[in-house]
Amino acid sequence: GDREAALAELLAFWGSGWRLGAASANDLGLETGGDPGATQTYVHPAAFTWAGIQAELKARRTIAVVGDAFAVLDVAGQGPGGTVAPGRYPVGIRAASRQGLGAVRLLVNGVPQDFPEAKGKREFAASQEVELASGDWVTVEARGASPSSLSVATPVWCGEPVRGERSSAIMVVGNFDRAGQQAKTFWAHLIATIDDTRRIATVALLRDGEPLVTAKTDGGNRLPESGRLPLVGSAPKDKGEHDPSWVFWPAPDQAQHVRLSWPTPEPGLYAFRLTLADGTEIDTGSIDLADTATSACYGTMQFRSPRASLWTQASAKGQMNQDYHHLYFSIEPYFDAVSTVDGHPRRCSRQPTPERRSAFTPPAWVALPAD
């Protein structure tokens, strides 16, 4: 489900040096909605006061829980969100589930370690020594009797984060307008960020392998007279149909950002290609828009760093919600997510039929492991 994709994203971001806190019961956490109490974010404040709870949340010392499984770890007296110096440490783990535990996994840099069996136990405790270098991280993932019951702790970090050069790109093809209404035609959208010493030279939208439109950094931005930026905005003037447009934010010595929107009324195999100043190409993978008569949305997302990567492809058909007058993409939802940290892949899928998968061709660097 969605929580598995959120966990895959967390592992990739942790592996890339972002020290994010695990969170649940909100839009950016492991799960949204559900029964009251089904999703929780736990902290262990020194003083059980609002100020104490807020301090733990700000420090990202959290445990995210969906269902009844719960697990916590300790590394040299440091709990979730703590930091230790490089060295060899015993990692203590405690886990519990009212209905009995499933798997309890010790993860070092996202890679499962050999660990005692916890399945069927309501309470579990174990310890194992691990060697940690600067930039490493260790966390615990626990499951309940139901696979949907999940607990994951913010890692204990070692030394300083290792980041390096990173890039991300989101490609969406769909027939929705800027306010979520049904658009007159299909559009392709790109949002990309390059945290790299190399600069973006061009961005091209391809159809069947041939450039449909090419935007050049040194050619400036293409915006309508209204000045509306590509994709969405909150002001009344920002609503309505999209504009054929692009905008670059090529700030020196900072992450570069680009957005591009372009109509795609004809069926075809669509992809974006970013070319850096040294000739390096970043490929978004391709989306096969075979049917332009049915409301639908297709999307890909990639994130890459020296130690971790994330690839997601997703699609759904749309229908109008008459109560809210919005186009909702909720029919036949599908996604595939592959998170890789230090060469160890994790894959999760929803309704991955051959037909839905065939609409996507991932970039060459994506290795899709078996389900």
Secondary structure, DSSP 8 states (H G I E B T S, - for coil): -HHHHHHHHHHHHHHTT-------SSTTSS--S-STTSEEEE---SS-SHHHHHHHHHTT--EEEESS-EEEEEETTB-TT-EE-SEEEEEEEEEE-TT-EEEEEEEETTEE------TT-SEEEEEEEEEE-TT-EEEEEEEESSTT-EEEE--EEESS-----EEEEEEEEEEE-TTSSEEEEEEEEEEEEEESSS-EEEEEEEETTEEEEEEEGGG--B--TT---SS--SSGGG-SS--SEEEEE--TTS-EEEEEEEE--S-EEEEEEEEETTS-EEEEEEEEE--SSS-EEEEEEEEE-SSEEEEEEEEEEEEEETTTTEEEEEEEEEEEEEEEETTEEEEEEES--HHHHTTEE--TT------
